[in-house]
Amino acid sequence: MKKWAMIAVSTLIAWAVWGFFGTKSDESEIEKLVLTGSSTIAPLAAEIGKRFESLHRNVRVDVQTGGSSRGVSDARAGLADIGMASRALKDDEKDLLQFTVALDGISVILNKANPVEALSKQQIIDIYTGKITSWKQVGGNDAPITVVNKAEGRSTLELFLHHFGLKNTEVKPHVIIGDNQQGIKTVVGNPDAIGYVSVGTAEYEASQGAAIKLLPLEGIAASVENVRNRSFPLSRPLNLVTRSEPVGLAKDFIEFAGSPQVNDLIEAQYFVPVPR
Amino acid sequence: MSLSRADRQLLALLRGCALLSAVIVLLILLFLLRESWPVLRQVPLLRFVTDASWHPVDGLYQLTPMLSATLYSTLGAVLLATPLGIASAVFSRYYAPPFLAGLYRRLIELLAGIPSVVYGFWGLITLAPLIGRLHPPGVSLLTGILILTLMILPTVALTVDAALAAVPIAYVRGAAALGLSRWGLISGVALPAARSGIIAGIILAAGRAIGETMGVLMVAGNVVQQPLSLFDSVRTLTANIALEMAYATGEHRAALFVSGLALMLMVLVLVGTAELLFRERRYD
Protein backbone atom coordinates (compact mmCIF):
# COMPACT_ATOMS: atom_id res chain seq x y z
CA MET A 1 0.00 0.00 0.00
CA LYS A 2 2.70 2.38 1.13
CA LYS A 3 4.85 1.45 -1.83
CA TRP A 4 2.07 2.21 -4.28
CA ALA A 5 1.46 5.59 -2.67
CA MET A 6 5.18 6.37 -3.01
CA ILE A 7 5.13 5.42 -6.68
CA ALA A 8 2.04 7.52 -7.32
CA VAL A 9 3.52 10.56 -5.59
CA SER A 10 6.88 10.32 -7.36
CA THR A 11 5.13 9.90 -10.73
CA LEU A 12 3.15 13.06 -10.05
CA ILE A 13 6.27 14.98 -9.06
CA ALA A 14 8.16 13.75 -12.11
CA TRP A 15 5.26 14.79 -14.30
CA ALA A 16 5.16 18.26 -12.75
CA VAL A 17 8.92 18.72 -13.13
CA TRP A 18 8.76 17.58 -16.74
CA GLY A 19 5.92 19.99 -17.41
CA PHE A 20 7.93 22.77 -15.86
CA PHE A 21 11.27 22.28 -17.55
CA GLY A 22 10.72 19.71 -20.26
CA THR A 23 8.66 21.71 -22.74
CA LYS A 24 11.16 24.49 -23.26
CA SER A 25 13.74 22.40 -25.09
CA ASP A 26 13.65 23.85 -28.62
CA GLU A 27 13.70 27.52 -27.60
CA SER A 28 16.40 28.45 -30.09
CA GLU A 29 14.34 28.02 -33.27
CA ILE A 30 11.44 30.13 -32.06
CA GLU A 31 10.57 33.37 -33.86
CA LYS A 32 8.94 36.06 -31.78
CA LEU A 33 6.38 38.64 -32.83
CA VAL A 34 5.86 41.50 -30.37
CA LEU A 35 2.64 43.53 -30.25
CA THR A 36 2.14 46.39 -27.81
CA GLY A 37 -0.52 49.02 -27.22
CA SER A 38 -4.23 49.37 -26.58
CA SER A 39 -5.68 47.24 -23.81
CA THR A 40 -8.90 47.09 -25.84
CA ILE A 41 -7.24 45.20 -28.67
CA ALA A 42 -4.81 43.18 -26.52
CA PRO A 43 -7.27 40.39 -25.53
CA LEU A 44 -8.35 40.04 -29.17
CA ALA A 45 -4.74 40.13 -30.41
CA ALA A 46 -3.83 37.46 -27.85
CA GLU A 47 -6.63 35.18 -29.12
CA ILE A 48 -5.67 35.77 -32.73
CA GLY A 49 -2.06 35.17 -31.69
CA LYS A 50 -2.95 31.77 -30.19
CA ARG A 51 -4.61 30.67 -33.40
CA PHE A 52 -1.70 32.06 -35.42
CA GLU A 53 0.74 30.07 -33.26
CA SER A 54 -1.24 26.89 -33.80
CA LEU A 55 -0.88 27.37 -37.56
CA HIS A 56 2.78 28.39 -37.48
CA ARG A 57 4.96 26.14 -35.37
CA ASN A 58 7.95 27.87 -33.74
CA VAL A 59 6.24 31.25 -33.67
CA ARG A 60 5.45 32.97 -30.39
CA VAL A 61 3.17 36.02 -30.36
CA ASP A 62 3.88 38.27 -27.39
CA VAL A 63 1.11 40.78 -26.60
CA GLN A 64 1.74 43.62 -24.15
CA THR A 65 -0.60 46.43 -23.13
CA GLY A 66 0.12 50.09 -22.36
CA GLY A 67 -2.47 52.12 -24.24
CA SER A 68 -2.94 53.20 -27.83
CA SER A 69 -0.29 55.89 -27.57
CA ARG A 70 2.30 53.37 -26.47
CA GLY A 71 1.28 51.17 -29.39
CA VAL A 72 1.87 54.01 -31.82
CA SER A 73 5.18 55.12 -30.29
CA ASP A 74 6.50 51.55 -29.96
CA ALA A 75 5.67 50.82 -33.57
CA ARG A 76 7.39 54.02 -34.66
CA ALA A 77 10.49 53.35 -32.53
CA GLY A 78 10.67 49.74 -33.65
CA LEU A 79 10.26 48.45 -30.08
CA ALA A 80 7.29 46.41 -31.26
CA ASP A 81 6.76 44.65 -34.57
CA ILE A 82 3.15 45.77 -34.55
CA GLY A 83 1.45 48.49 -32.50
CA MET A 84 -2.19 48.34 -31.41
CA ALA A 85 -4.31 51.51 -31.39
CA SER A 86 -8.04 51.63 -30.65
CA ARG A 87 -8.46 54.85 -32.64
CA ALA A 88 -7.68 56.18 -36.08
CA LEU A 89 -4.15 57.58 -36.49
CA LYS A 90 -3.86 61.29 -35.83
CA ASP A 91 -2.57 63.70 -38.48
CA ASP A 92 0.95 63.79 -37.04
CA GLU A 93 1.04 59.98 -37.04
CA LYS A 94 0.32 59.57 -40.72
CA ASP A 95 3.91 58.41 -41.36
CA LEU A 96 2.74 55.04 -39.99
CA LEU A 97 0.51 52.46 -41.66
CA GLN A 98 -2.76 51.30 -40.12
CA PHE A 99 -4.75 48.11 -40.71
CA THR A 100 -8.26 47.98 -39.26
CA VAL A 101 -9.01 44.50 -37.91
CA ALA A 102 -12.36 45.23 -36.24
CA LEU A 103 -14.78 47.95 -35.18
CA ASP A 104 -15.98 48.66 -31.68
CA GLY A 105 -19.30 50.37 -30.97
CA ILE A 106 -21.32 50.91 -27.82
CA SER A 107 -25.00 51.44 -27.30
CA VAL A 108 -26.89 53.23 -24.55
CA ILE A 109 -29.50 50.82 -23.19
CA LEU A 110 -32.72 51.26 -21.20
CA ASN A 111 -35.18 48.81 -19.73
CA LYS A 112 -37.91 47.85 -22.20
CA ALA A 113 -40.59 49.14 -19.79
CA ASN A 114 -39.13 52.65 -19.91
CA PRO A 115 -41.31 54.85 -22.21
CA VAL A 116 -38.36 57.10 -23.21
CA GLU A 117 -37.51 56.41 -26.87
CA ALA A 118 -34.53 58.67 -27.49
CA LEU A 119 -32.15 60.98 -25.63
CA SER A 120 -30.08 63.82 -27.01
CA LYS A 121 -26.35 64.00 -26.47
CA GLN A 122 -26.80 66.81 -23.94
CA GLN A 123 -29.48 64.85 -22.06
CA ILE A 124 -27.18 61.83 -21.73
CA ILE A 125 -24.38 64.09 -20.48
CA ASP A 126 -26.72 65.70 -17.93
CA ILE A 127 -27.96 62.31 -16.73
CA TYR A 128 -24.42 60.98 -16.29
CA THR A 129 -23.23 64.10 -14.47
CA GLY A 130 -26.24 64.11 -12.13
CA LYS A 131 -27.92 67.28 -13.49
CA ILE A 132 -30.98 65.28 -14.59
CA THR A 133 -32.06 62.88 -11.86
CA SER A 134 -35.64 61.93 -12.80
CA TRP A 135 -37.03 60.36 -15.96
CA LYS A 136 -39.79 62.98 -15.78
CA GLN A 137 -37.28 65.65 -16.86
CA VAL A 138 -36.76 63.87 -20.20
CA GLY A 139 -40.40 62.92 -20.81
CA GLY A 140 -40.59 59.61 -18.96
CA ASN A 141 -42.12 58.30 -15.74
CA ASP A 142 -41.81 60.15 -12.44
CA ALA A 143 -39.01 57.90 -11.21
CA PRO A 144 -35.41 58.49 -10.14
CA ILE A 145 -32.78 57.54 -12.73
CA THR A 146 -30.31 54.79 -11.85
CA VAL A 147 -27.06 55.61 -13.63
CA VAL A 148 -24.98 52.54 -14.52
CA ASN A 149 -21.31 53.20 -15.27
CA LYS A 150 -18.39 50.95 -16.16
CA ALA A 151 -15.37 50.18 -13.98
CA GLU A 152 -12.15 52.13 -14.58
CA GLY A 153 -9.86 50.82 -17.25
CA ARG A 154 -12.60 49.34 -19.46
CA SER A 155 -12.44 50.34 -23.10
CA THR A 156 -16.22 50.90 -23.26
CA LEU A 157 -15.89 53.48 -20.47
CA GLU A 158 -13.05 55.21 -22.30
CA LEU A 159 -14.99 55.35 -25.59
CA PHE A 160 -18.16 56.55 -23.84
CA LEU A 161 -16.37 59.32 -21.92
CA HIS A 162 -14.43 60.39 -25.00
CA HIS A 163 -17.55 60.60 -27.16
CA PHE A 164 -19.48 62.68 -24.64
CA GLY A 165 -16.49 64.79 -23.61
CA LEU A 166 -16.77 63.70 -19.98
CA LYS A 167 -14.23 62.97 -17.28
CA ASN A 168 -14.82 59.94 -15.10
CA THR A 169 -14.53 62.13 -11.99
CA GLU A 170 -17.58 64.11 -13.19
CA VAL A 171 -19.80 61.04 -13.60
CA LYS A 172 -22.21 60.42 -10.72
CA PRO A 173 -23.02 56.70 -10.95
CA HIS A 174 -25.39 54.64 -8.78
CA VAL A 175 -24.08 51.30 -9.97
CA ILE A 176 -20.69 50.35 -11.39
CA ILE A 177 -20.42 47.17 -13.43
CA GLY A 178 -17.63 45.09 -14.86
CA ASP A 179 -18.58 43.25 -18.01
CA ASN A 180 -21.36 43.72 -20.55
CA GLN A 181 -23.44 40.82 -19.23
CA GLN A 182 -23.56 42.34 -15.77
CA GLY A 183 -24.63 45.65 -17.31
CA ILE A 184 -27.49 44.02 -19.21
CA LYS A 185 -28.65 42.05 -16.13
CA THR A 186 -28.61 45.27 -14.09
CA VAL A 187 -30.75 47.16 -16.62
CA VAL A 188 -33.11 44.18 -17.03
CA GLY A 189 -33.62 44.06 -13.27
CA ASN A 190 -34.20 47.81 -12.84
CA PRO A 191 -36.84 49.57 -15.00
CA ASP A 192 -35.33 53.00 -14.21
CA ALA A 193 -31.72 52.21 -15.09
CA ILE A 194 -29.63 53.62 -17.93
CA GLY A 195 -26.40 51.94 -18.98
CA TYR A 196 -24.15 51.33 -21.96
CA VAL A 197 -22.61 48.15 -23.37
CA SER A 198 -21.05 46.89 -26.59
CA VAL A 199 -23.46 47.10 -29.51
CA GLY A 200 -22.80 43.47 -30.42
CA THR A 201 -23.76 42.18 -26.97
CA ALA A 202 -26.78 44.46 -26.63
CA GLU A 203 -28.17 43.51 -30.03
CA TYR A 204 -27.67 39.80 -29.40
CA GLU A 205 -29.25 39.88 -25.92
CA ALA A 206 -32.20 41.98 -27.11
CA SER A 207 -32.81 39.47 -29.93
CA GLN A 208 -32.73 36.68 -27.31
CA GLY A 209 -35.56 38.36 -25.41
CA ALA A 210 -33.71 40.35 -22.75
CA ALA A 211 -35.94 43.25 -21.60
CA ILE A 212 -33.69 46.02 -22.91
CA LYS A 213 -33.86 48.50 -25.74
CA LEU A 214 -31.03 50.14 -27.62
CA LEU A 215 -31.30 53.93 -27.89
CA PRO A 216 -30.54 55.56 -31.22
CA LEU A 217 -27.84 58.26 -31.15
CA GLU A 218 -28.20 61.43 -33.21
CA GLY A 219 -31.05 59.73 -35.07
CA ILE A 220 -29.03 56.69 -36.07
CA ALA A 221 -30.14 53.28 -34.76
CA ALA A 222 -27.64 51.40 -32.61
CA SER A 223 -26.96 48.23 -34.57
CA VAL A 224 -24.04 46.12 -35.67
CA GLU A 225 -24.96 47.02 -39.24
CA ASN A 226 -24.56 50.76 -38.58
CA VAL A 227 -21.26 50.18 -36.78
CA ARG A 228 -20.06 48.14 -39.76
CA ASN A 229 -20.95 50.87 -42.27
CA ARG A 230 -19.40 53.42 -39.89
CA SER A 231 -22.47 55.64 -39.66
CA PHE A 232 -23.05 55.02 -35.94
CA PRO A 233 -21.38 57.89 -34.03
CA LEU A 234 -20.38 56.00 -30.87
CA SER A 235 -17.85 53.69 -32.50
CA ARG A 236 -14.17 53.47 -33.34
CA PRO A 237 -11.77 51.37 -35.41
CA LEU A 238 -9.37 48.88 -33.81
CA ASN A 239 -6.11 49.23 -35.71
CA LEU A 240 -2.83 47.42 -36.06
CA VAL A 241 -0.04 49.90 -36.74
CA THR A 242 3.33 49.38 -38.41
CA ARG A 243 6.28 51.65 -39.23
CA SER A 244 6.63 50.57 -42.83
CA GLU A 245 5.01 48.15 -45.24
CA PRO A 246 5.02 44.93 -43.17
CA VAL A 247 7.16 42.00 -44.29
CA GLY A 248 7.67 38.40 -43.16
CA LEU A 249 5.99 37.34 -39.97
CA ALA A 250 4.34 40.72 -39.30
CA LYS A 251 2.83 40.68 -42.80
CA ASP A 252 1.51 37.15 -42.30
CA PHE A 253 0.01 38.10 -38.94
CA ILE A 254 -1.72 41.24 -40.21
CA GLU A 255 -3.13 39.35 -43.18
CA PHE A 256 -4.32 36.60 -40.86
CA ALA A 257 -5.93 39.12 -38.48
CA GLY A 258 -7.72 40.69 -41.44
CA SER A 259 -9.00 37.43 -42.84
CA PRO A 260 -12.43 35.85 -42.24
CA GLN A 261 -10.67 33.05 -40.31
CA VAL A 262 -10.72 35.19 -37.17
CA ASN A 263 -14.27 36.57 -37.43
CA ASP A 264 -15.48 34.22 -34.69
CA LEU A 265 -12.73 35.51 -32.36
CA ILE A 266 -13.70 39.12 -33.09
CA GLU A 267 -17.36 38.44 -32.44
CA ALA A 268 -16.56 36.54 -29.25
CA GLN A 269 -15.08 39.80 -27.90
CA TYR A 270 -18.22 41.70 -28.96
CA PHE A 271 -16.42 43.62 -31.69
CA VAL A 272 -17.62 43.91 -35.27
CA PRO A 273 -15.56 42.41 -38.11
CA VAL A 274 -14.86 44.88 -40.90
CA PRO A 275 -16.40 44.14 -44.29
CA ARG A 276 -13.79 42.39 -46.44
CA MET B 1 13.02 12.27 27.25
CA SER B 2 14.61 11.40 23.98
CA LEU B 3 12.49 10.98 20.90
CA SER B 4 12.37 7.77 18.92
CA ARG B 5 13.60 7.77 15.35
CA ALA B 6 10.09 7.82 13.88
CA ASP B 7 9.19 10.72 16.14
CA ARG B 8 12.23 12.67 15.04
CA GLN B 9 11.41 12.08 11.39
CA LEU B 10 7.86 13.22 11.96
CA LEU B 11 9.09 16.27 13.85
CA ALA B 12 11.36 17.26 10.97
CA LEU B 13 8.52 16.80 8.50
CA LEU B 14 6.10 18.87 10.58
CA ARG B 15 8.68 21.60 11.08
CA GLY B 16 9.26 21.65 7.35
CA CYS B 17 5.55 21.98 6.62
CA ALA B 18 5.09 24.73 9.20
CA LEU B 19 8.08 26.62 7.82
CA LEU B 20 6.75 26.25 4.28
CA SER B 21 3.34 27.72 5.20
CA ALA B 22 4.97 30.62 7.00
CA VAL B 23 7.31 31.28 4.07
CA ILE B 24 4.39 31.22 1.62
CA VAL B 25 2.52 33.87 3.61
CA LEU B 26 5.65 36.02 3.74
CA LEU B 27 6.23 35.54 0.01
CA ILE B 28 2.67 36.65 -0.73
CA LEU B 29 3.23 39.76 1.36
CA LEU B 30 6.53 40.46 -0.41
CA PHE B 31 4.89 39.92 -3.80
CA LEU B 32 2.10 42.37 -2.93
CA LEU B 33 4.66 44.92 -1.78
CA ARG B 34 6.74 44.49 -4.92
CA GLU B 35 3.74 44.81 -7.25
CA SER B 36 2.43 47.89 -5.45
CA TRP B 37 5.86 49.50 -5.24
CA PRO B 38 5.49 51.66 -8.43
CA VAL B 39 2.67 53.53 -6.68
CA LEU B 40 3.95 53.39 -3.10
CA ARG B 41 7.24 54.92 -4.25
CA GLN B 42 5.56 58.02 -5.67
CA VAL B 43 2.39 58.46 -3.68
CA PRO B 44 2.66 59.20 0.05
CA LEU B 45 0.72 56.67 2.14
CA LEU B 46 -1.48 59.43 3.54
CA ARG B 47 -2.98 60.03 0.11
CA PHE B 48 -4.69 56.64 0.18
CA VAL B 49 -6.88 58.02 2.98
CA THR B 50 -7.02 61.73 2.07
CA ASP B 51 -7.56 61.79 -1.72
CA ALA B 52 -10.90 63.09 -2.97
CA SER B 53 -11.99 59.85 -4.62
CA TRP B 54 -10.89 56.55 -6.19
CA HIS B 55 -10.07 57.38 -9.80
CA PRO B 56 -6.74 55.61 -10.30
CA VAL B 57 -6.56 56.52 -13.99
CA ASP B 58 -6.59 60.20 -12.93
CA GLY B 59 -4.17 59.56 -10.07
CA LEU B 60 -6.67 59.63 -7.20
CA TYR B 61 -6.35 56.74 -4.77
CA GLN B 62 -8.85 57.08 -1.90
CA LEU B 63 -9.22 53.62 -0.30
CA THR B 64 -11.19 54.22 2.92
CA PRO B 65 -14.72 53.92 1.41
CA MET B 66 -13.80 50.42 0.27
CA LEU B 67 -12.27 49.53 3.62
CA SER B 68 -15.48 50.51 5.39
CA ALA B 69 -17.61 48.73 2.77
CA THR B 70 -15.68 45.52 3.41
CA LEU B 71 -15.97 46.03 7.16
CA TYR B 72 -19.71 46.82 7.14
CA SER B 73 -20.69 44.00 4.81
CA THR B 74 -18.65 41.46 6.80
CA LEU B 75 -19.96 42.72 10.11
CA GLY B 76 -23.57 42.75 8.89
CA ALA B 77 -23.32 39.25 7.47
CA VAL B 78 -21.71 37.85 10.63
CA LEU B 79 -24.33 39.53 12.84
CA LEU B 80 -27.14 37.98 10.78
CA ALA B 81 -25.57 34.58 10.15
CA THR B 82 -24.44 33.87 13.72
CA PRO B 83 -27.85 33.66 15.44
CA LEU B 84 -29.36 31.93 12.40
CA GLY B 85 -26.51 29.43 12.22
CA ILE B 86 -26.62 28.65 15.93
CA ALA B 87 -30.40 28.29 15.83
CA SER B 88 -30.14 25.97 12.84
CA ALA B 89 -27.53 23.80 14.60
CA VAL B 90 -29.53 23.67 17.85
CA PHE B 91 -32.61 22.67 15.87
CA SER B 92 -30.92 19.84 14.03
CA ARG B 93 -29.09 18.61 17.16
CA TYR B 94 -31.77 18.83 19.85
CA TYR B 95 -35.22 19.38 18.39
CA ALA B 96 -35.51 17.72 14.98
CA PRO B 97 -36.44 14.03 14.76
CA PRO B 98 -33.38 12.02 13.58
CA PHE B 99 -34.45 11.45 9.95
CA LEU B 100 -35.31 15.14 9.53
CA ALA B 101 -32.05 16.21 11.18
CA GLY B 102 -30.06 14.06 8.75
CA LEU B 103 -31.91 15.44 5.75
CA TYR B 104 -31.56 18.98 7.06
CA ARG B 105 -27.80 18.58 7.53
CA ARG B 106 -27.41 17.30 3.95
CA LEU B 107 -29.32 20.37 2.74
CA ILE B 108 -27.06 22.76 4.67
CA GLU B 109 -24.01 20.96 3.27
CA LEU B 110 -25.46 21.44 -0.21
CA LEU B 111 -25.91 25.14 0.53
CA ALA B 112 -22.22 25.32 1.50
CA GLY B 113 -21.23 23.78 -1.82
CA ILE B 114 -22.97 26.28 -4.11
CA PRO B 115 -20.38 28.48 -5.85
CA SER B 116 -20.51 32.12 -4.85
CA VAL B 117 -21.05 33.31 -8.41
CA VAL B 118 -24.35 31.43 -8.44
CA TYR B 119 -25.45 33.22 -5.28
CA GLY B 120 -24.40 36.49 -6.90
CA PHE B 121 -26.33 35.74 -10.05
CA TRP B 122 -29.45 34.89 -8.09
CA GLY B 123 -28.99 38.04 -6.03
CA LEU B 124 -28.65 40.21 -9.13
CA ILE B 125 -31.70 38.75 -10.88
CA THR B 126 -34.08 38.17 -7.98
CA LEU B 127 -33.01 39.91 -4.78
CA ALA B 128 -31.77 43.22 -6.21
CA PRO B 129 -35.04 44.04 -8.09
CA LEU B 130 -37.01 43.22 -4.91
CA ILE B 131 -34.90 45.59 -2.83
CA GLY B 132 -35.00 48.07 -5.70
CA ARG B 133 -38.74 48.28 -5.25
CA LEU B 134 -38.18 49.37 -1.65
CA HIS B 135 -35.47 51.83 -2.55
CA PRO B 136 -33.65 52.14 -5.91
CA PRO B 137 -31.18 51.14 -7.29
CA GLY B 138 -31.55 47.76 -5.54
CA VAL B 139 -27.91 46.76 -5.73
CA SER B 140 -26.70 47.99 -2.35
CA LEU B 141 -24.90 47.32 0.90
CA LEU B 142 -28.05 45.57 2.16
CA THR B 143 -28.19 43.22 -0.85
CA GLY B 144 -24.49 42.48 -0.37
CA ILE B 145 -25.01 41.70 3.32
CA LEU B 146 -27.95 39.38 2.58
CA ILE B 147 -26.03 37.46 -0.08
CA LEU B 148 -22.99 37.17 2.20
CA THR B 149 -25.24 35.96 5.03
CA LEU B 150 -26.58 33.19 2.80
CA MET B 151 -23.04 32.24 1.87
CA ILE B 152 -21.57 32.05 5.36
CA LEU B 153 -24.67 30.64 7.07
CA PRO B 154 -23.73 27.01 6.25
CA THR B 155 -20.21 27.57 7.63
CA VAL B 156 -21.61 28.76 10.96
CA ALA B 157 -24.35 26.12 11.05
CA LEU B 158 -22.02 23.21 10.28
CA THR B 159 -19.20 24.21 12.66
CA VAL B 160 -21.63 24.91 15.51
CA ASP B 161 -23.35 21.61 14.78
CA ALA B 162 -20.00 19.81 14.98
CA ALA B 163 -19.11 21.66 18.19
CA LEU B 164 -22.43 20.67 19.77
CA ALA B 165 -21.94 17.06 18.70
CA ALA B 166 -18.58 17.09 20.50
CA VAL B 167 -20.10 18.07 23.87
CA PRO B 168 -19.39 15.07 26.16
CA ILE B 169 -22.44 12.84 26.58
CA ALA B 170 -21.81 12.83 30.36
CA TYR B 171 -22.64 16.55 30.50
CA VAL B 172 -25.94 15.93 28.75
CA ARG B 173 -26.77 12.99 31.03
CA GLY B 174 -25.79 15.00 34.09
CA ALA B 175 -28.09 17.83 33.01
CA ALA B 176 -30.90 15.35 32.41
CA ALA B 177 -30.32 13.79 35.84
CA LEU B 178 -30.63 17.25 37.39
CA GLY B 179 -34.03 17.55 35.74
CA LEU B 180 -33.11 20.46 33.43
CA SER B 181 -35.56 21.30 30.67
CA ARG B 182 -34.39 20.86 27.10
CA TRP B 183 -33.84 24.59 26.71
CA GLY B 184 -32.09 24.67 30.09
CA LEU B 185 -29.76 21.94 28.87
CA ILE B 186 -29.02 23.81 25.64
CA SER B 187 -28.50 27.29 27.08
CA GLY B 188 -26.91 26.26 30.37
CA VAL B 189 -24.76 23.29 29.40
CA ALA B 190 -24.36 22.53 25.69
CA LEU B 191 -23.76 26.02 24.26
CA PRO B 192 -21.25 27.07 26.97
CA ALA B 193 -19.39 23.77 26.58
CA ALA B 194 -19.23 24.25 22.81
CA ARG B 195 -18.19 27.89 23.05
CA SER B 196 -14.71 27.66 21.61
CA GLY B 197 -15.97 25.66 18.63
CA ILE B 198 -18.69 28.23 18.03
CA ILE B 199 -16.21 31.11 18.13
CA ALA B 200 -13.90 29.28 15.72
CA GLY B 201 -16.87 28.85 13.37
CA ILE B 202 -17.71 32.54 13.49
CA ILE B 203 -14.11 33.56 12.78
CA LEU B 204 -14.00 31.10 9.87
CA ALA B 205 -17.25 32.57 8.51
CA ALA B 206 -15.98 36.14 8.93
CA GLY B 207 -12.87 35.16 6.97
CA ARG B 208 -14.99 33.85 4.14
CA ALA B 209 -17.13 37.00 4.17
CA ILE B 210 -14.10 39.32 3.97
CA GLY B 211 -12.56 37.43 1.11
CA GLU B 212 -15.77 36.87 -0.85
CA THR B 213 -15.57 38.54 -4.24
CA MET B 214 -17.88 37.49 -7.05
CA GLY B 215 -21.12 37.34 -5.07
CA VAL B 216 -20.63 40.82 -3.65
CA LEU B 217 -19.31 42.22 -6.91
CA MET B 218 -22.58 41.33 -8.61
CA VAL B 219 -25.00 42.70 -6.03
CA ALA B 220 -23.35 45.54 -4.10
CA GLY B 221 -23.36 48.16 -6.89
CA ASN B 222 -19.62 48.90 -6.73
CA VAL B 223 -19.77 52.68 -6.45
CA VAL B 224 -16.83 53.87 -4.36
CA GLN B 225 -18.51 55.92 -1.63
CA GLN B 226 -18.99 55.96 2.12
CA PRO B 227 -22.42 54.34 2.59
CA LEU B 228 -24.83 56.63 4.42
CA SER B 229 -27.63 54.06 4.47
CA LEU B 230 -28.12 50.36 3.88
CA PHE B 231 -29.52 51.16 0.43
CA ASP B 232 -26.37 52.87 -0.81
CA SER B 233 -24.23 51.18 -3.40
CA VAL B 234 -20.77 50.18 -2.11
CA ARG B 235 -17.59 48.58 -3.40
CA THR B 236 -15.55 46.15 -1.31
CA LEU B 237 -11.77 45.82 -1.62
CA THR B 238 -12.00 42.40 -3.23
CA ALA B 239 -14.60 43.59 -5.74
CA ASN B 240 -12.32 46.52 -6.57
CA ILE B 241 -9.51 44.18 -7.54
CA ALA B 242 -11.76 41.85 -9.54
CA LEU B 243 -13.50 44.71 -11.36
CA GLU B 244 -10.46 46.61 -12.50
CA MET B 245 -7.54 44.17 -12.62
CA ALA B 246 -8.28 42.72 -16.05
CA TYR B 247 -7.82 46.06 -17.81
CA ALA B 248 -5.46 47.88 -15.46
CA THR B 249 -1.95 48.86 -16.50
CA GLY B 250 0.97 50.67 -14.90
CA GLU B 251 0.17 52.67 -11.78
CA HIS B 252 -3.50 51.71 -11.88
CA ARG B 253 -2.48 48.06 -11.59
CA ALA B 254 -0.06 48.87 -8.78
CA ALA B 255 -2.81 50.78 -6.95
CA LEU B 256 -4.97 47.65 -7.10
CA PHE B 257 -2.19 45.72 -5.40
CA VAL B 258 -2.22 48.39 -2.70
CA SER B 259 -5.88 47.56 -2.11
CA GLY B 260 -4.81 43.92 -1.84
CA LEU B 261 -2.26 44.96 0.79
CA ALA B 262 -4.93 46.94 2.64
CA LEU B 263 -7.16 43.87 2.65
CA MET B 264 -4.35 41.72 4.03
CA LEU B 265 -3.65 44.27 6.78
CA MET B 266 -7.34 44.35 7.64
CA VAL B 267 -7.49 40.56 7.95
CA LEU B 268 -4.36 40.66 10.14
CA VAL B 269 -5.96 43.24 12.44
CA LEU B 270 -9.21 41.26 12.66
CA VAL B 271 -7.51 37.94 13.37
CA GLY B 272 -5.23 39.66 15.88
CA THR B 273 -8.19 41.22 17.69
CA ALA B 274 -10.06 37.93 17.78
CA GLU B 275 -6.93 36.24 19.15
CA LEU B 276 -6.58 38.87 21.91
CA LEU B 277 -10.26 38.80 22.82
CA PHE B 278 -10.51 35.04 23.18
CA ARG B 279 -7.01 34.10 24.26
CA GLU B 280 -7.60 33.73 28.03
CA ARG B 281 -10.86 31.88 27.66
CA ARG B 282 -9.91 29.43 24.99
CA TYR B 283 -8.06 26.92 27.18
CA ASP B 284 -10.38 26.85 30.19
Boltz contact constraints between the chains, C-beta under 6 A:
constraints:
  - contact:
      token1: [A, 39]
      token2: [B, 247]
      max_distance: 6.0
  - contact:
      token1: [A, 65]
      token2: [B, 249]
      max_distance: 6.0
  - contact:
      token1: [A, 66]
      token2: [B, 249]
      max_distance: 6.0
  - contact:
      token1: [A, 144]
      token2: [B, 136]
      max_distance: 6.0
  - contact:
      token1: [A, 146]
      token2: [B, 136]
      max_distance: 6.0
  - contact:
      token1: [A, 146]
      token2: [B, 137]
      max_distance: 6.0
  - contact:
      token1: [A, 151]
      token2: [B, 243]
      max_distance: 6.0
  - contact:
      token1: [A, 151]
      token2: [B, 244]
      max_distance: 6.0
  - contact:
      token1: [A, 152]
      token2: [B, 57]
      max_distance: 6.0
  - contact:
      token1: [A, 152]
      token2: [B, 244]
      max_distance: 6.0
  - contact:
      token1: [A, 153]
      token2: [B, 244]
      max_distance: 6.0
  - contact:
      token1: [A, 153]
      token2: [B, 247]
      max_distance: 6.0
  - contact:
      token1: [A, 153]
      token2: [B, 248]
      max_distance: 6.0
  - contact:
      token1: [A, 154]
      token2: [B, 247]
      max_distance: 6.0
  - contact:
      token1: [A, 168]
      token2: [B, 55]
      max_distance: 6.0
  - contact:
      token1: [A, 169]
      token2: [B, 55]
      max_distance: 6.0
  - contact:
      token1: [A, 169]
      token2: [B, 58]
      max_distance: 6.0
  - contact:
      token1: [A, 173]
      token2: [B, 223]
      max_distance: 6.0
  - contact:
      token1: [A, 174]
      token2: [B, 137]
      max_distance: 6.0
  - contact:
      token1: [A, 174]
      token2: [B, 233]
      max_distance: 6.0
  - contact:
      token1: [A, 175]
      token2: [B, 137]
      max_distance: 6.0
  - contact:
      token1: [A, 175]
      token2: [B, 139]
      max_distance: 6.0
  - contact:
      token1: [A, 175]
      token2: [B, 221]
      max_distance: 6.0
  - contact:
      token1: [A, 175]
      token2: [B, 233]
      max_distance: 6.0
  - contact:
      token1: [A, 176]
      token2: [B, 222]
      max_distance: 6.0
  - contact:
      token1: [A, 176]
      token2: [B, 223]
      max_distance: 6.0
  - contact:
      token1: [A, 178]
      token2: [B, 243]
      max_distance: 6.0
  - contact:
      token1: [A, 185]
      token2: [B, 124]
      max_distance: 6.0
  - contact:
      token1: [A, 189]
      token2: [B, 128]
      max_distance: 6.0
  - contact:
      token1: [A, 189]
      token2: [B, 129]
      max_distance: 6.0
  - contact:
      token1: [A, 190]
      token2: [B, 132]
      max_distance: 6.0
  - contact:
      token1: [A, 190]
      token2: [B, 137]
      max_distance: 6.0
  - contact:
      token1: [A, 190]
      token2: [B, 138]
      max_distance: 6.0
